[in-house]
């Protein structure tokens, strides 16, 4: 990923939180000689420095991922930044965003206990605390059939790149003007970017 120095995100704790929060990723690999991508949730095991997930078995991307490095892209908030918000007309439009790229080697999981545990972890992550749904209450035969319909995997992470493009290349006064404009918006992405920009400014002061 192209990352100018002032946009590089090195805070490991922030990167880990980002992967946890924006865990619906895009997984890229080469399949049949062409780039191929699948959109899927991934759970992050910090202790193992690994990602867990699963393909639908009919999705043939899994067939040739074992011999190559894959890339998981975690997409965060993003929004358009208008030059009309600046104190000068000598400016151009841009886009603010946060993104994390995780590279690693993918290995398929055959152990049923590990597969079931990873499914439990995923369900527990996304179900609300007061949800009536419990994976361990699902009919055992139905569950067995469902696990046969997926291909579980683990990605052993080899490299992480993170980018937070939050107008850091502009003067503080201009960043504050952008934050004001974004905070006046009702768009969720705008508000998230404004919040991240404020946190970044506070750290730099």
ChimeraX attribute file (.defattr): number of C-alpha atoms within 10 A of each C-alpha:
attribute: neighborCount
match mode: 1-to-1
recipient: residues
	/A:1	9
	/A:2	9
	/A:3	13
	/A:4	10
	/A:5	9
	/A:6	13
	/A:7	18
	/A:8	14
	/A:9	18
	/A:10	13
	/A:11	9
	/A:12	11
	/A:13	8
	/A:14	12
	/A:15	18
	/A:16	14
	/A:17	12
	/A:18	18
	/A:19	23
	/A:20	16
	/A:21	12
	/A:22	17
	/A:23	19
	/A:24	18
	/A:25	23
	/A:26	18
	/A:27	21
	/A:28	19
	/A:29	21
	/A:30	16
	/A:31	15
	/A:32	11
	/A:33	7
	/A:34	8
	/A:35	9
	/A:36	13
	/A:37	17
	/A:38	14
	/A:39	13
	/A:40	15
	/A:41	20
	/A:42	26
	/A:43	20
	/A:44	21
	/A:45	14
	/A:46	9
	/A:47	6
	/A:48	10
	/A:49	12
	/A:50	19
	/A:51	21
	/A:52	23
	/A:53	21
	/A:54	21
	/A:55	18
	/A:56	16
	/A:57	15
	/A:58	10
	/A:59	11
	/A:60	13
	/A:61	19
	/A:62	20
	/A:63	13
	/A:64	13
	/A:65	19
	/A:66	14
	/A:67	11
	/A:68	13
	/A:69	17
	/A:70	22
	/A:71	22
	/A:72	26
	/A:73	23
	/A:74	23
	/A:75	19
	/A:76	20
	/A:77	18
	/A:78	20
	/A:79	19
	/A:80	13
	/A:81	19
	/A:82	14
	/A:83	15
	/A:84	13
	/A:85	18
	/A:86	18
	/A:87	11
	/A:88	9
	/A:89	9
	/A:90	8
	/A:91	12
	/A:92	10
	/A:93	10
	/A:94	12
	/A:95	12
	/A:96	18
	/A:97	21
	/A:98	20
	/A:99	21
	/A:100	23
	/A:101	19
	/A:102	22
	/A:103	20
	/A:104	20
	/A:105	17
	/A:106	24
	/A:107	17
	/A:108	17
	/A:109	16
	/A:110	11
	/A:111	9
	/A:112	13
	/A:113	10
	/A:114	13
	/A:115	21
	/A:116	17
	/A:117	11
	/A:118	20
	/A:119	19
	/A:120	14
	/A:121	15
	/A:122	17
	/A:123	14
	/A:124	15
	/A:125	12
	/A:126	10
	/A:127	12
	/A:128	10
	/A:129	9
	/A:130	6
	/A:131	9
	/A:132	8
	/A:133	13
	/A:134	11
	/A:135	15
	/A:136	10
	/A:137	8
	/A:138	11
	/A:139	9
	/A:140	11
	/A:141	8
	/A:142	9
	/A:143	15
	/A:144	13
	/A:145	10
	/A:146	11
	/A:147	17
	/A:148	12
	/A:149	14
	/A:150	16
	/A:151	20
	/A:152	25
	/A:153	23
	/A:154	22
	/A:155	25
	/A:156	20
	/A:157	19
	/A:158	13
	/A:159	10
	/A:160	16
	/A:161	17
	/A:162	24
	/A:163	21
	/A:164	24
	/A:165	23
	/A:166	25
	/A:167	22
	/A:168	16
	/A:169	13
	/A:170	11
	/A:171	9
	/A:172	14
	/A:173	11
	/A:174	17
	/A:175	20
	/A:176	18
	/A:177	13
	/A:178	22
	/A:179	22
	/A:180	14
	/A:181	15
	/A:182	23
	/A:183	16
	/A:184	11
	/A:185	12
	/A:186	9
	/A:187	11
	/A:188	14
	/A:189	18
	/A:190	22
	/A:191	21
	/A:192	18
	/A:193	25
	/A:194	26
	/A:195	15
	/A:196	18
	/A:197	22
	/A:198	16
	/A:199	11
	/A:200	15
	/A:201	15
	/A:202	9
	/A:203	8
	/A:204	9
	/A:205	6
